[in-house]
Amino acid sequence: MAGLFSFKGRIGRHAYLLVTVPLAFVYLVWIAWWLFATSSFDDEGPAKIFRMSAIGWVVCAWPYLAAGFKRCHDRDKSGLWYVGWTAGCLGFWIAAIMVQPLLAWLGNLIALWTLVEMGFIKGTPGPNRFGPPADEWPPQA
């Protein structure tokens, strides 16, 4: 469990997806629940949904970022790449809400590229500057 919150080391594609997909699901359920719960509050609804989504993001952010950092390390990249991808997604999605809905597509493209980089491309074979290779699942015979 301690490895879930650590930013050091490397993890493979499968471990990354096993952390981030359930976190995304929990976050979406959290938002859906608050959308349903605040549907009767016309005046306060949007502000409350924004506050609750921010709280949900803060709860999920640490393990999400830790998994992303370690996956970047497996690709022999700095974890700051993941911060940039995450900030880019969030920035364009917030801009889409406040300024222009078409900007959401840029956030979606960044999210798609992040998924390809982190979820489908193999890590660096052998040791790199971040440590020994992560165990892939399923184990190689």
N, CA, C and O atoms as a MOPAC input file, in Angstrom:
PM7 MOZYME 1SCF
protein

 N      0.81200 1    -1.19800 1     0.00000 1
 C      0.00000 1     0.00000 1     0.00000 1
 C      0.85700 1     1.26500 1     0.00000 1
 O      0.47300 1     2.28500 1    -0.57200 1
 N      2.02500 1     1.18900 1     0.64800 1
 C      2.91200 1     2.35700 1     0.68200 1
 C      3.36100 1     2.72700 1    -0.72300 1
 O      3.55600 1     3.90700 1    -1.01600 1
 N      3.52900 1     1.73100 1    -1.60400 1
 C      3.94400 1     1.99500 1    -2.97500 1
 C      2.93600 1     2.80800 1    -3.75900 1
 O      3.29200 1     3.46300 1    -4.73900 1
 N      1.68000 1     2.77400 1    -3.33900 1
 C      0.63800 1     3.52100 1    -4.02700 1
 C      0.84300 1     5.02800 1    -3.88700 1
 O      0.45100 1     5.79200 1    -4.77000 1
 N      1.45200 1     5.45700 1    -2.78800 1
 C      1.62100 1     6.88100 1    -2.51800 1
 C      3.04000 1     7.38200 1    -2.76200 1
 O      3.31200 1     8.56700 1    -2.57300 1
 N      3.94800 1     6.50500 1    -3.17600 1
 C      5.34400 1     6.87500 1    -3.38500 1
 C      5.56600 1     7.36700 1    -4.80900 1
 O      4.95900 1     6.86200 1    -5.75400 1
 N      6.43200 1     8.34600 1    -4.95100 1
 C      6.76700 1     8.88200 1    -6.26700 1
 C      8.07600 1     8.30800 1    -6.79800 1
 O      8.54700 1     8.73100 1    -7.85400 1
 N      8.66500 1     7.36300 1    -6.09300 1
 C      9.95500 1     6.80000 1    -6.48800 1
 C      9.77000 1     5.42100 1    -7.09100 1
 O      8.85700 1     4.67800 1    -6.72900 1
 N     10.66000 1     5.09700 1    -8.02100 1
 C     10.63800 1     3.77300 1    -8.63000 1
 C      9.91000 1     3.76600 1    -9.96000 1
 O      9.63100 1     4.81100 1   -10.54700 1
 N      9.60800 1     2.55600 1   -10.41900 1
 C      8.98400 1     2.34700 1   -11.72200 1
 C      7.81200 1     1.38400 1   -11.57800 1
 O      7.83200 1     0.48400 1   -10.73900 1
 N      6.79000 1     1.58700 1   -12.41100 1
 C      5.71600 1     0.60900 1   -12.52800 1
 C      5.42900 1     0.39100 1   -14.00100 1
 O      5.66400 1     1.27100 1   -14.82900 1
 N      4.92600 1    -0.77600 1   -14.31700 1
 C      4.58800 1    -1.12000 1   -15.69100 1
 C      3.21300 1    -0.60100 1   -16.09200 1
 O      2.50000 1     0.02700 1   -15.30800 1
 N      2.87000 1    -0.89000 1   -17.35000 1
 C      1.59100 1    -0.42700 1   -17.89800 1
 C      0.39800 1    -0.95500 1   -17.12600 1
 O     -0.53500 1    -0.21200 1   -16.82000 1
 N      0.43300 1    -2.24800 1   -16.81100 1
 C     -0.71700 1    -2.86200 1   -16.16100 1
 C     -0.93200 1    -2.31000 1   -14.74900 1
 O     -2.06500 1    -2.03600 1   -14.35200 1
 N      0.15200 1    -2.15100 1   -13.99700 1
 C      0.02800 1    -1.58400 1   -12.65100 1
 C     -0.50500 1    -0.15100 1   -12.72300 1
 O     -1.32500 1     0.25200 1   -11.89700 1
 N     -0.04200 1     0.60900 1   -13.70600 1
 C     -0.52800 1     1.98200 1   -13.88600 1
 C     -2.03700 1     1.98600 1   -14.13500 1
 O     -2.77600 1     2.75000 1   -13.51300 1
 N     -2.48300 1     1.13000 1   -15.04600 1
 C     -3.90600 1     1.08300 1   -15.36300 1
 C     -4.72500 1     0.55500 1   -14.18600 1
 O     -5.86500 1     0.97500 1   -13.98600 1
 N     -4.15000 1    -0.36100 1   -13.40800 1
 C     -4.86300 1    -0.88800 1   -12.23800 1
 C     -5.02500 1     0.16800 1   -11.14500 1
 O     -5.89400 1     0.02900 1   -10.28400 1
 N     -4.22300 1     1.19800 1   -11.16400 1
 C     -4.37200 1     2.29200 1   -10.20100 1
 C     -5.27300 1     3.38700 1   -10.77800 1
 O     -6.21400 1     3.82300 1   -10.11400 1
 N     -4.99900 1     3.82900 1   -11.99000 1
 C     -5.67300 1     5.01900 1   -12.51400 1
 C     -7.10800 1     4.77000 1   -12.97100 1
 O     -7.96100 1     5.64200 1   -12.80800 1
 N     -7.39000 1     3.60700 1   -13.53500 1
 C     -8.76100 1     3.35000 1   -14.00500 1
 C     -9.74700 1     3.30100 1   -12.82900 1
 O    -10.79100 1     3.95000 1   -12.89900 1
 N     -9.45500 1     2.55300 1   -11.74800 1
 C    -10.38300 1     2.61000 1   -10.61000 1
 C    -10.48700 1     4.00700 1    -9.98600 1
 O    -11.56700 1     4.40400 1    -9.54800 1
 N     -9.38900 1     4.74800 1    -9.94000 1
 C     -9.45900 1     6.11600 1    -9.41100 1
 C    -10.36900 1     6.99500 1   -10.26700 1
 O    -11.15200 1     7.78400 1    -9.73800 1
 N    -10.26700 1     6.86100 1   -11.58100 1
 C    -11.13100 1     7.63000 1   -12.47700 1
 C    -12.59500 1     7.23300 1   -12.26100 1
 O    -13.48100 1     8.08800 1   -12.26200 1
 N    -12.84100 1     5.94500 1   -12.07900 1
 C    -14.20100 1     5.47200 1   -11.83900 1
 C    -14.75000 1     6.04600 1   -10.53000 1
 O    -15.88200 1     6.52800 1   -10.48600 1
 N    -13.95000 1     5.99400 1    -9.47100 1
 C    -14.37200 1     6.54900 1    -8.17600 1
 C    -14.67000 1     8.03800 1    -8.31200 1
 O    -15.66600 1     8.52600 1    -7.77800 1
 N    -13.82000 1     8.75200 1    -9.01900 1
 C    -14.02000 1    10.18600 1    -9.20000 1
 C    -15.30600 1    10.46200 1    -9.98200 1
 O    -16.07100 1    11.35200 1    -9.61300 1
 N    -15.54900 1     9.71100 1   -11.05200 1
 C    -16.76300 1     9.92600 1   -11.84300 1
 C    -18.01900 1     9.58600 1   -11.05200 1
 O    -19.02800 1    10.28100 1   -11.17400 1
 N    -17.97400 1     8.52700 1   -10.24300 1
 C    -19.11500 1     8.18600 1    -9.39100 1
 C    -19.34800 1     9.31000 1    -8.37500 1
 O    -20.48900 1     9.68800 1    -8.11200 1
 N    -18.26400 1     9.83700 1    -7.81000 1
 C    -18.35800 1    10.95900 1    -6.86500 1
 C    -19.06200 1    12.15300 1    -7.51900 1
 O    -19.96400 1    12.74100 1    -6.92200 1
 N    -18.66000 1    12.50800 1    -8.72500 1
 C    -19.26000 1    13.64500 1    -9.42800 1
 C    -20.71900 1    13.35500 1    -9.76700 1
 O    -21.58300 1    14.21100 1    -9.57500 1
 N    -20.99900 1    12.14700 1   -10.27300 1
 C    -22.37600 1    11.79200 1   -10.62200 1
 C    -23.28100 1    11.84900 1    -9.39200 1
 O    -24.42100 1    12.30800 1    -9.47100 1
 N    -22.76900 1    11.38300 1    -8.26500 1
 C    -23.55900 1    11.41600 1    -7.03500 1
 C    -23.87800 1    12.86000 1    -6.65400 1
 O    -25.00800 1    13.16600 1    -6.27400 1
 N    -22.88500 1    13.75000 1    -6.75500 1
 C    -23.13400 1    15.14300 1    -6.41500 1
 C    -24.03400 1    15.83400 1    -7.43100 1
 O    -24.81200 1    16.71400 1    -7.06300 1
 N    -23.94300 1    15.45900 1    -8.68500 1
 C    -24.87600 1    16.00800 1    -9.67800 1
 C    -26.30400 1    15.63300 1    -9.32200 1
 O    -27.21100 1    16.46400 1    -9.37500 1
 N    -26.49100 1    14.37900 1    -8.96000 1
 C    -27.82400 1    13.91300 1    -8.56700 1
 C    -28.27200 1    14.59200 1    -7.27400 1
 O    -29.41800 1    15.03100 1    -7.17500 1
 N    -27.39200 1    14.68400 1    -6.29200 1
 C    -27.74400 1    15.24800 1    -4.99500 1
 C    -28.07700 1    16.73200 1    -5.07400 1
 O    -28.90200 1    17.21600 1    -4.30000 1
 N    -27.45400 1    17.46100 1    -5.99300 1
 C    -27.67100 1    18.90700 1    -6.07500 1
 C    -28.64300 1    19.29300 1    -7.17900 1
 O    -28.80400 1    20.48200 1    -7.45600 1
 N    -29.28600 1    18.34400 1    -7.80800 1
 C    -30.18100 1    18.67900 1    -8.91900 1
 C    -31.37600 1    19.51000 1    -8.46400 1
 O    -31.96600 1    20.22200 1    -9.27600 1
 N    -31.74300 1    19.43900 1    -7.20300 1
 C    -32.87800 1    20.21100 1    -6.72400 1
 C    -32.48200 1    21.60700 1    -6.23400 1
 O    -33.35500 1    22.41200 1    -5.90800 1
 N    -31.18000 1    21.90500 1    -6.17700 1
 C    -30.71600 1    23.21300 1    -5.72000 1
 C    -30.33900 1    24.06000 1    -6.93000 1
 O    -29.19400 1    24.03400 1    -7.38100 1
 N    -31.30100 1    24.80800 1    -7.45300 1
 C    -31.05600 1    25.58400 1    -8.66500 1
 C    -30.02800 1    26.69000 1    -8.45100 1
 O    -29.17000 1    26.90900 1    -9.30600 1
 N    -30.10700 1    27.39000 1    -7.31900 1
 C    -29.22500 1    28.52300 1    -7.09700 1
 C    -27.79600 1    28.09800 1    -6.79200 1
 O    -26.84700 1    28.71300 1    -7.27800 1
 N    -27.63900 1    27.05900 1    -5.99900 1
 C    -26.31700 1    26.68800 1    -5.50600 1
 C    -25.68900 1    25.54100 1    -6.30200 1
 O    -24.51000 1    25.24200 1    -6.11000 1
 N    -26.43400 1    24.90300 1    -7.17500 1
 C    -25.98100 1    23.70300 1    -7.86100 1
 C    -24.61000 1    23.77500 1    -8.50500 1
 O    -23.73400 1    23.00000 1    -8.12000 1
 N    -24.37100 1    24.66800 1    -9.47200 1
 C    -23.06700 1    24.68600 1   -10.14300 1
 C    -21.88900 1    24.94700 1    -9.22200 1
 O    -20.84100 1    24.31700 1    -9.36000 1
 N    -22.05200 1    25.87300 1    -8.28000 1
 C    -20.95300 1    26.16700 1    -7.36000 1
 C    -20.65800 1    24.97200 1    -6.46500 1
 O    -19.49400 1    24.66000 1    -6.21100 1
 N    -21.69700 1    24.30600 1    -5.98900 1
 C    -21.49900 1    23.14700 1    -5.12600 1
 C    -20.86100 1    22.00300 1    -5.90700 1
 O    -19.99300 1    21.30400 1    -5.38400 1
 N    -21.28400 1    21.80700 1    -7.15100 1
 C    -20.69800 1    20.74200 1    -7.97500 1
 C    -19.21700 1    21.02200 1    -8.19400 1
 O    -18.40100 1    20.10300 1    -8.12200 1
 N    -18.85700 1    22.26900 1    -8.45900 1
 C    -17.44700 1    22.61600 1    -8.64200 1
 C    -16.65400 1    22.34600 1    -7.37300 1
 O    -15.56300 1    21.78200 1    -7.44200 1
 N    -17.18200 1    22.73900 1    -6.21300 1
 C    -16.49200 1    22.47900 1    -4.94100 1
 C    -16.33900 1    20.98900 1    -4.69000 1
 O    -15.27400 1    20.53100 1    -4.27600 1
 N    -17.38500 1    20.24300 1    -4.93400 1
 C    -17.32500 1    18.79700 1    -4.68000 1
 C    -16.38900 1    18.09800 1    -5.66500 1
 O    -15.70600 1    17.14300 1    -5.29500 1
 N    -16.35200 1    18.56700 1    -6.92100 1
 C    -15.42200 1    17.95900 1    -7.87500 1
 C    -13.98400 1    18.27400 1    -7.47500 1
 O    -13.09700 1    17.44000 1    -7.65500 1
 N    -13.74400 1    19.46700 1    -6.93400 1
 C    -12.39900 1    19.81300 1    -6.46400 1
 C    -12.00100 1    18.94100 1    -5.28100 1
 O    -10.85600 1    18.49500 1    -5.19900 1
 N    -12.93100 1    18.69400 1    -4.36400 1
 C    -12.63900 1    17.81700 1    -3.22800 1
 C    -12.33800 1    16.40200 1    -3.72200 1
 O    -11.38700 1    15.77400 1    -3.25500 1
 N    -13.12900 1    15.90600 1    -4.64800 1
 C    -12.87800 1    14.57500 1    -5.21400 1
 C    -11.52600 1    14.49600 1    -5.90100 1
 O    -10.82700 1    13.48800 1    -5.79600 1
 N    -11.16000 1    15.55600 1    -6.60300 1
 C     -9.86200 1    15.57200 1    -7.28800 1
 C     -8.72200 1    15.53700 1    -6.28300 1
 O     -7.74500 1    14.81500 1    -6.48100 1
 N     -8.83600 1    16.31000 1    -5.20300 1
 C     -7.77800 1    16.34000 1    -4.19200 1
 C     -7.60100 1    14.95300 1    -3.56600 1
 O     -6.47400 1    14.52000 1    -3.32600 1
 N     -8.70200 1    14.26300 1    -3.30300 1
 C     -8.62100 1    12.92700 1    -2.69900 1
 C     -7.94200 1    11.93800 1    -3.65100 1
 O     -7.14600 1    11.10800 1    -3.21100 1
 N     -8.24300 1    12.01600 1    -4.92400 1
 C     -7.70300 1    11.06300 1    -5.90300 1
 C     -6.34000 1    11.47900 1    -6.47000 1
 O     -5.64500 1    10.65300 1    -7.06200 1
 N     -5.95500 1    12.72400 1    -6.30100 1
 C     -4.78300 1    13.25700 1    -7.00100 1
 C     -3.47000 1    12.61200 1    -6.58200 1
 O     -2.64000 1    12.31200 1    -7.44000 1
 N     -3.25900 1    12.38900 1    -5.28700 1
 C     -1.96000 1    11.88000 1    -4.83900 1
 C     -1.63700 1    10.51700 1    -5.44200 1
 O     -0.58300 1    10.37600 1    -6.06300 1
 N     -2.49800 1     9.50200 1    -5.28700 1
 C     -2.15600 1     8.20400 1    -5.89400 1
 C     -2.13100 1     8.26200 1    -7.42600 1
 O     -1.35000 1     7.55100 1    -8.05800 1
 N     -2.97400 1     9.09800 1    -8.01900 1
 C     -2.98800 1     9.25500 1    -9.47300 1
 C     -1.64800 1     9.81700 1    -9.96300 1
 O     -1.05300 1     9.29700 1   -10.90600 1
 N     -1.18800 1    10.88000 1    -9.31100 1
 C      0.08900 1    11.48300 1    -9.70500 1
 C      1.26200 1    10.56500 1    -9.39500 1
 O      2.20900 1    10.49300 1   -10.17800 1
 N      1.21600 1     9.85500 1    -8.25800 1
 C      2.29700 1     8.92600 1    -7.91100 1
 C      2.41100 1     7.83000 1    -8.96700 1
 O      3.51600 1     7.49800 1    -9.39800 1
 N      1.28500 1     7.27000 1    -9.38500 1
 C      1.30900 1     6.23200 1   -10.42400 1
 C      1.82800 1     6.79400 1   -11.74000 1
 O      2.60100 1     6.13300 1   -12.43400 1
 N      1.41300 1     8.00500 1   -12.09000 1
 C      1.88700 1     8.63500 1   -13.32100 1
 C      3.37900 1     8.92000 1   -13.30500 1
 O      4.06800 1     8.70500 1   -14.30200 1
 N      3.87900 1     9.40500 1   -12.17000 1
 C      5.31900 1     9.65900 1   -12.04100 1
 C      6.09600 1     8.36700 1   -12.24600 1
 O      7.05900 1     8.33200 1   -13.01200 1
 N      5.67600 1     7.29800 1   -11.55700 1
 C      6.40900 1     6.03200 1   -11.65400 1
 C      6.31300 1     5.44200 1   -13.05000 1
 O      7.25100 1     4.79700 1   -13.51900 1
 N      5.19300 1     5.65500 1   -13.71300 1
 C      5.07000 1     5.16100 1   -15.09100 1
 C      5.97700 1     5.96200 1   -16.02100 1
 O      6.58400 1     5.39100 1   -16.92800 1
 N      6.07900 1     7.26600 1   -15.81400 1
 C      7.03000 1     8.07900 1   -16.58600 1
 C      8.44900 1     7.60200 1   -16.33600 1
 O      9.25400 1     7.53100 1   -17.26400 1
 N      8.76200 1     7.27500 1   -15.08900 1
 C     10.08800 1     6.75900 1   -14.76100 1
 C     10.35600 1     5.46700 1   -15.52500 1
 O     11.48000 1     5.23800 1   -15.97000 1
 N      9.34100 1     4.62100 1   -15.68300 1
 C      9.51400 1     3.38100 1   -16.43400 1
 C      9.82000 1     3.67300 1   -17.90200 1
 O     10.48900 1     2.88100 1   -18.56700 1
 N      9.33800 1     4.79300 1   -18.40100 1
 C      9.60600 1     5.20300 1   -19.78800 1
 C     10.88200 1     6.04200 1   -19.87200 1
 O     11.19200 1     6.57200 1   -20.93900 1
 N     11.63200 1     6.17400 1   -18.76500 1
 C     12.86400 1     6.95900 1   -18.65700 1
 C     12.61000 1     8.44600 1   -18.93000 1
 O     13.39600 1     9.11600 1   -19.59900 1
 N     11.49000 1     8.94000 1   -18.39300 1
 C     11.15100 1    10.35500 1   -18.47800 1
 C     10.97400 1    10.88900 1   -17.06900 1
 O     10.68000 1    10.13300 1   -16.14300 1
 N     11.15100 1    12.17200 1   -16.91000 1
 C     10.89200 1    12.81400 1   -15.62800 1
 C      9.39300 1    12.76300 1   -15.33800 1
 O      8.57500 1    12.80700 1   -16.25800 1
 N      9.04400 1    12.67200 1   -14.07600 1
 C      7.64100 1    12.68500 1   -13.68600 1
 C      6.95900 1    14.00500 1   -13.98600 1
 O      5.73100 1    14.08300 1   -14.00000 1
 N      7.74900 1    15.04900 1   -14.22600 1
 C      7.16300 1    16.34700 1   -14.55300 1
 C      6.42100 1    16.32200 1   -15.88800 1
 O      5.56200 1    17.17000 1   -16.12800 1
 N      6.73500 1    15.37100 1   -16.75200 1
 C      5.95300 1    15.18800 1   -17.97900 1
 C      4.49400 1    14.94000 1   -17.61500 1
 O      3.58400 1    15.48800 1   -18.23600 1
 N      4.28700 1    14.11100 1   -16.60500 1
 C      2.92300 1    13.75800 1   -16.20300 1
 C      2.19700 1    14.97100 1   -15.62800 1
 O      1.00100 1    15.15300 1   -15.85400 1
 N      2.92200 1    15.78900 1   -14.89000 1
 C      2.32300 1    17.01200 1   -14.36200 1
 C      1.89200 1    17.90600 1   -15.52100 1
 O      0.80800 1    18.48800 1   -15.49100 1
 N      2.74000 1    18.01400 1   -16.54100 1
 C      2.39900 1    18.82700 1   -17.70900 1
 C      1.17300 1    18.30900 1   -18.44400 1
 O      0.29300 1    19.08400 1   -18.82100 1
 N      1.11700 1    16.99000 1   -18.64900 1
 C     -0.05300 1    16.41000 1   -19.31800 1
 C     -1.31700 1    16.63400 1   -18.50300 1
 O     -2.35800 1    16.99400 1   -19.05100 1
 N     -1.22800 1    16.42300 1   -17.19500 1
 C     -2.40200 1    16.59900 1   -16.33000 1
 C     -2.83300 1    18.06200 1   -16.30500 1
 O     -4.02200 1    18.36100 1   -16.42400 1
 N     -1.88100 1    18.97000 1   -16.15200 1
 C     -2.20800 1    20.40100 1   -16.13900 1
 C     -2.79700 1    20.83500 1   -17.47900 1
 O     -3.72200 1    21.64500 1   -17.51900 1
 N     -2.26300 1    20.29800 1   -18.57400 1
 C     -2.80600 1    20.63400 1   -19.88900 1
 C     -4.25300 1    20.19000 1   -20.04100 1
 O     -5.09200 1    20.94400 1   -20.53400 1
 N     -4.54200 1    18.97300 1   -19.61900 1
 C     -5.92600 1    18.46600 1   -19.68600 1
 C     -6.85200 1    19.33900 1   -18.85600 1
 O     -7.88100 1    19.81100 1   -19.34000 1
 N     -6.47600 1    19.54600 1   -17.60500 1
 C     -7.32800 1    20.32000 1   -16.70600 1
 C     -7.48700 1    21.75500 1   -17.19400 1
 O     -8.58000 1    22.31900 1   -17.13100 1
 N     -6.40300 1    22.34100 1   -17.67800 1
 C     -6.46900 1    23.71300 1   -18.17200 1
 C     -7.43200 1    23.87500 1   -19.33400 1
 O     -8.24300 1    24.80100 1   -19.35200 1
 N     -7.34500 1    22.97800 1   -20.30100 1
 C     -8.24900 1    23.07900 1   -21.45200 1
 C     -9.68700 1    22.75700 1   -21.07100 1
 O    -10.61500 1    23.35800 1   -21.61200 1
 N     -9.89000 1    21.81700 1   -20.14800 1
 C    -11.25300 1    21.50300 1   -19.72600 1
 C    -11.86700 1    22.66600 1   -18.95400 1
 O    -13.04600 1    22.96900 1   -19.13700 1
 N    -11.08700 1    23.32400 1   -18.09500 1
 C    -11.59300 1    24.48800 1   -17.36200 1
 C    -11.86500 1    25.62800 1   -18.33300 1
 O    -12.87700 1    26.31800 1   -18.21000 1
 N    -10.96700 1    25.83500 1   -19.30100 1
 C    -11.18400 1    26.87100 1   -20.31700 1
 C    -12.43600 1    26.57000 1   -21.13600 1
 O    -13.15500 1    27.48300 1   -21.54000 1
 N    -12.69100 1    25.29100 1   -21.37800 1
 C    -13.89000 1    24.91900 1   -22.13200 1
 C    -15.14700 1    25.28100 1   -21.35800 1
 O    -16.14600 1    25.69600 1   -21.94600 1
 N    -15.10000 1    25.12300 1   -20.04700 1
 C    -16.25800 1    25.45900 1   -19.22000 1
 C    -16.46100 1    26.97100 1   -19.16900 1
 O    -17.59000 1    27.45600 1   -19.24600 1
 N    -15.36300 1    27.70900 1   -19.03900 1
 C    -15.47100 1    29.14900 1   -18.80200 1
 C    -15.46000 1    29.99100 1   -20.07500 1
 O    -16.04400 1    31.07500 1   -20.09300 1
 N    -14.81000 1    29.52000 1   -21.13700 1
 C    -14.61200 1    30.37300 1   -22.30500 1
 C    -15.25800 1    29.78900 1   -23.55900 1
 O    -16.21300 1    30.35700 1   -24.08900 1
 N    -14.74600 1    28.67200 1   -24.02700 1
 C    -15.14800 1    28.13200 1   -25.32000 1
 C    -15.24400 1    26.60800 1   -25.24100 1
 O    -14.23500 1    25.94600 1   -24.99800 1
 N    -16.42600 1    26.04300 1   -25.43900 1
 C    -16.58300 1    24.58700 1   -25.35300 1
 C    -15.67700 1    23.78800 1   -26.29300 1
 O    -15.33100 1    22.64700 1   -25.98600 1
 N    -15.29100 1    24.36200 1   -27.42000 1
 C    -14.43700 1    23.62300 1   -28.35600 1
 C    -13.04800 1    23.34200 1   -27.78300 1
 O    -12.35400 1    22.44600 1   -28.26400 1
 N    -12.63400 1    24.09800 1   -26.75900 1
 C    -11.33000 1    23.86500 1   -26.14400 1
 C    -11.27200 1    22.52100 1   -25.42500 1
 O    -10.18600 1    22.00400 1   -25.16200 1
 N    -12.42700 1    21.95600 1   -25.10900 1
 C    -12.44800 1    20.63500 1   -24.46000 1
 C    -11.79400 1    19.59300 1   -25.36000 1
 O    -11.21700 1    18.62700 1   -24.86100 1
 N    -11.87200 1    19.77100 1   -26.66200 1
 C    -11.25000 1    18.79600 1   -27.57700 1
 C     -9.73900 1    18.76400 1   -27.40700 1
 O     -9.13100 1    17.69900 1   -27.51800 1
 N     -9.12600 1    19.90300 1   -27.14200 1
 C     -7.67800 1    19.91400 1   -26.90500 1
 C     -7.34200 1    19.15700 1   -25.62400 1
 O     -6.36700 1    18.40600 1   -25.58000 1
 N     -8.14400 1    19.35300 1   -24.58900 1
 C     -7.95600 1    18.58800 1   -23.35800 1
 C     -8.13300 1    17.10000 1   -23.58400 1
 O     -7.39800 1    16.28800 1   -23.02300 1
 N     -9.11600 1    16.74000 1   -24.41100 1
 C     -9.34000 1    15.32600 1   -24.72800 1
 C     -8.18600 1    14.73300 1   -25.52700 1
 O     -7.82400 1    13.57500 1   -25.32000 1
 N     -7.60900 1    15.50700 1   -26.43100 1
 C     -6.45500 1    15.01700 1   -27.19500 1
 C     -5.24800 1    14.78600 1   -26.29500 1
 O     -4.53100 1    13.79900 1   -26.45500 1
 N     -5.02200 1    15.69800 1   -25.34500 1
 C     -3.92300 1    15.50800 1   -24.39900 1
 C     -4.18000 1    14.27300 1   -23.54800 1
 O     -3.26500 1    13.48900 1   -23.29700 1
 N     -5.42700 1    14.09600 1   -23.10200 1
 C     -5.77200 1    12.91500 1   -22.30000 1
 C     -5.57400 1    11.63200 1   -23.10500 1
 O     -5.08700 1    10.63500 1   -22.57000 1
 N     -5.94400 1    11.64900 1   -24.37100 1
 C     -5.76400 1    10.47100 1   -25.22500 1
 C     -4.28100 1    10.16000 1   -25.40300 1
 O     -3.87700 1     9.00100 1   -25.32100 1
 N     -3.47400 1    11.18100 1   -25.64400 1
 C     -2.04000 1    10.94700 1   -25.79500 1
 C     -1.42600 1    10.42800 1   -24.49600 1
 O     -0.54900 1     9.56500 1   -24.52700 1
 N     -1.87900 1    10.94400 1   -23.36800 1
 C     -1.40100 1    10.45100 1   -22.08000 1
 C     -1.74000 1     8.97500 1   -21.92200 1
 O     -0.90900 1     8.19200 1   -21.46200 1
 N     -2.94800 1     8.59500 1   -22.29800 1
 C     -3.34900 1     7.18600 1   -22.22900 1
 C     -2.46000 1     6.32100 1   -23.11400 1
 O     -2.04600 1     5.23700 1   -22.70100 1
 N     -2.16300 1     6.78000 1   -24.31600 1
 C     -1.29300 1     6.01400 1   -25.22000 1
 C      0.10800 1     5.89600 1   -24.62100 1
 O      0.66300 1     4.79900 1   -24.56100 1
 N      0.68300 1     7.01200 1   -24.18000 1
 C      2.03300 1     7.01100 1   -23.60900 1
 C      2.13800 1     6.12800 1   -22.38300 1
 O      3.07700 1     5.34200 1   -22.25900 1
 N      1.18600 1     6.25100 1   -21.48300 1
 C      1.28100 1     5.57300 1   -20.19500 1
 C      0.70700 1     4.16200 1   -20.21600 1
 O      1.19900 1     3.28300 1   -19.50800 1
 N     -0.31800 1     3.93900 1   -21.01300 1
 C     -1.01500 1     2.65800 1   -20.95500 1
 C     -0.65100 1     1.64800 1   -22.01400 1
 O     -0.93500 1     0.46200 1   -21.84700 1
 N     -0.02700 1     2.07700 1   -23.10900 1
 C      0.17800 1     1.14600 1   -24.21600 1
 C      1.62900 1     1.00200 1   -24.68800 1
 O      1.97200 1    -0.00300 1   -25.31000 1
 N      2.47000 1     1.97400 1   -24.40700 1
 C      3.85800 1     1.90000 1   -24.86100 1
 C      4.70500 1     1.28000 1   -23.75700 1
 O      4.63400 1     1.69000 1   -22.59800 1
 N      5.51100 1     0.28100 1   -24.13300 1
 C      6.34800 1    -0.40700 1   -23.15500 1
 C      7.37100 1     0.53000 1   -22.53500 1
 O      7.76800 1     1.53600 1   -23.12200 1
 N      7.78300 1     0.16300 1   -21.32900 1
 C      8.80700 1     0.91800 1   -20.62800 1
 C     10.19700 1     0.60800 1   -21.16200 1
 O     10.37000 1    -0.24600 1   -22.03300 1
 N     11.17800 1     1.31100 1   -20.62900 1
 C     12.56900 1     1.10400 1   -21.01000 1
 C     13.02200 1    -0.28000 1   -20.56100 1
 O     12.87200 1    -0.61900 1   -19.38700 1
 N     13.57000 1    -1.08300 1   -21.46000 1
 C     14.07100 1    -2.39400 1   -21.02500 1
 C     15.33400 1    -2.23300 1   -20.17700 1
 O     16.17600 1    -1.38000 1   -20.45700 1
 N     15.45000 1    -3.04700 1   -19.15900 1
 C     16.62600 1    -2.99300 1   -18.29700 1
 C     16.58900 1    -1.80100 1   -17.36400 1
 O     15.65000 1    -1.00600 1   -17.38900 1
 N     17.62300 1    -1.68300 1   -16.53600 1
 C     17.66900 1    -0.56800 1   -15.58000 1
 C     17.83100 1     0.76900 1   -16.29700 1
 O     18.45200 1     0.85200 1   -17.35700 1
 N     17.26300 1     1.80700 1   -15.70100 1
 C     17.48000 1     3.16100 1   -16.18700 1
 C     17.79900 1     4.04200 1   -14.97600 1
 O     18.02500 1     3.51900 1   -13.88500 1
 N     17.82200 1     5.33800 1   -15.14100 1
 C     18.23700 1     6.23300 1   -14.04900 1
 C     17.26000 1     6.23100 1   -12.87500 1
 O     17.56100 1     6.79500 1   -11.82200 1
 N     16.09600 1     5.60500 1   -13.04200 1
 C     15.09700 1     5.56600 1   -11.97600 1
 C     15.04800 1     4.21700 1   -11.26100 1
 O     14.25700 1     4.03500 1   -10.33600 1
 N     15.88600 1     3.27400 1   -11.68500 1
 C     15.93700 1     1.99200 1   -10.99300 1
 C     15.77300 1     0.80800 1   -11.92400 1
 O     15.78600 1     0.95500 1   -13.14600 1
 N     15.61800 1    -0.36800 1   -11.33200 1
 C     15.45700 1    -1.58700 1   -12.12700 1
 C     14.09600 1    -1.60300 1   -12.80200 1
 O     13.18800 1    -0.87800 1   -12.39400 1
 N     13.95100 1    -2.42400 1   -13.82900 1
 C     12.67400 1    -2.45500 1   -14.55100 1
 C     11.52700 1    -2.92300 1   -13.66500 1
 O     11.71000 1    -3.69900 1   -12.72700 1
 N     10.36300 1    -2.43500 1   -13.98700 1
 C      9.15500 1    -2.83900 1   -13.26300 1
 C      8.72900 1    -4.22000 1   -13.76200 1
 O      8.95100 1    -4.57400 1   -14.92000 1
 N      8.12700 1    -4.97300 1   -12.88400 1
 C      7.60300 1    -6.28300 1   -13.28000 1
 C      6.36000 1    -6.05200 1   -14.13000 1
 O      5.44800 1    -5.32800 1   -13.73200 1
 N      6.33600 1    -6.67100 1   -15.29800 1
 C      5.16800 1    -6.58300 1   -16.16600 1
 C      4.19500 1    -7.70500 1   -15.82500 1
 O      4.58200 1    -8.75000 1   -15.30000 1
 N      2.95700 1    -7.47200 1   -16.12800 1
 C      1.93200 1    -8.49000 1   -15.93400 1
 C      1.36400 1    -8.80000 1   -17.30000 1
 O      1.04300 1    -7.86300 1   -18.03100 1
 N      1.22100 1   -10.03600 1   -17.68800 1
 C      1.57300 1   -11.23900 1   -16.95000 1
 C      3.09100 1   -11.45200 1   -16.97900 1
 O      3.77200 1   -10.99000 1   -17.89400 1
 N      3.61100 1   -12.15600 1   -15.97000 1
 C      5.06000 1   -12.39900 1   -15.92000 1
 C      5.54200 1   -13.14900 1   -17.14700 1
 O      4.85600 1   -14.03300 1   -17.66100 1
 N      6.72500 1   -12.79000 1   -17.60800 1
 C      7.31500 1   -13.46200 1   -18.76400 1
 C      7.98000 1   -14.76200 1   -18.30300 1
 O      8.67400 1   -14.78500 1   -17.28700 1
 N      7.76500 1   -15.83500 1   -19.05300 1
 C      8.34100 1   -17.13400 1   -18.66700 1
 C      9.78200 1   -17.24200 1   -19.07900 1
 O     10.41900 1   -18.26500 1   -18.83400 1

